[in-house]
Amino acid sequence: GILGINKAPLVSIDFNHDPRSSIYDATLTRVMEGDLVKVLSWYDNEWAYSERVGDLIDFMVKKGI
């Protein structure tokens, strides 16, 4: 999938070569000052970008573009 969720205490190196574009980190997301929410998401920008380019190429081939 493109999006993921993490509930384990991981660090950035744990997400190297992850094909998902974004991994929401439930352990580091916080509600601050009542209505302010700090959302943390991890990603491996080069790897996930390459995955999305591959998805785009597959889509274009299927559509005959």
Backbone torsions as a table, in degrees:
resi	resn	phi	psi	omega
1	GLY	NA	169.5	-179.5
2	ILE	-84.9	-36.8	-179.8
3	LEU	-112.2	149.3	179.0
4	GLY	-139.1	173.6	176.3
5	ILE	-133.8	140.9	178.8
6	ASN	-122.4	131.2	177.5
7	LYS	-121.4	9.6	-179.5
8	ALA	-106.2	153.4	179.4
9	PRO	-76.8	83.2	-178.3
10	LEU	-108.3	168.8	177.1
11	VAL	-124.4	173.7	-172.1
12	SER	-54.4	-40.2	-178.3
13	ILE	-60.6	-25.9	179.6
14	ASP	-68.1	-14.6	-177.2
15	PHE	-104.9	5.8	176.1
16	ASN	-60.6	136.9	179.4
17	HIS	63.2	25.0	174.7
18	ASP	-83.2	125.8	-175.4
19	PRO	-75.1	-10.4	-179.3
20	ARG	-77.0	145.3	-179.0
21	SER	-71.2	-30.6	-178.3
22	SER	-154.6	137.9	178.0
23	ILE	-123.1	107.5	178.5
24	TYR	-66.4	130.2	-179.5
25	ASP	-103.8	102.6	-179.0
26	ALA	-67.6	-24.4	-178.1
27	THR	-76.4	-21.6	-177.1
28	LEU	-113.2	0.1	177.5
29	THR	-83.3	134.6	-173.9
30	ARG	-137.5	149.4	167.8
31	VAL	-93.4	126.3	-176.3
32	MET	-124.5	137.8	174.6
33	GLU	52.6	45.0	173.8
34	GLY	83.4	-74.1	-174.6
35	ASP	-116.0	10.7	176.9
36	LEU	-98.6	127.4	-179.3
37	VAL	-116.9	127.6	175.4
38	LYS	-99.9	112.7	-178.9
39	VAL	-106.2	128.0	177.9
40	LEU	-110.5	135.5	179.5
41	SER	-136.9	139.3	179.2
42	TRP	-102.5	155.0	173.0
43	TYR	-164.1	153.4	171.6
44	ASP	-107.2	96.0	-168.3
45	ASN	-58.8	-42.2	-179.5
46	GLU	-68.7	-46.5	-176.1
47	TRP	-66.7	-49.2	-178.5
48	ALA	-66.2	-36.7	176.7
49	TYR	-60.3	-45.1	178.6
50	SER	-60.9	-39.3	177.1
51	GLU	-61.7	-43.1	-179.6
52	ARG	-68.5	-36.0	175.8
53	VAL	-61.8	-43.0	175.9
54	GLY	-59.6	-42.0	177.0
55	ASP	-61.1	-42.1	-180.0
56	LEU	-64.3	-43.4	178.4
57	ILE	-62.5	-44.4	176.7
58	ASP	-57.8	-44.6	179.6
59	PHE	-61.0	-45.9	-178.8
60	MET	-63.8	-40.2	178.3
61	VAL	-63.3	-44.7	-179.7
62	LYS	-63.6	-33.3	179.9
63	LYS	-86.9	-7.3	-179.2
64	GLY	73.3	30.2	-178.8
65	ILE	-88.6	NA	NA
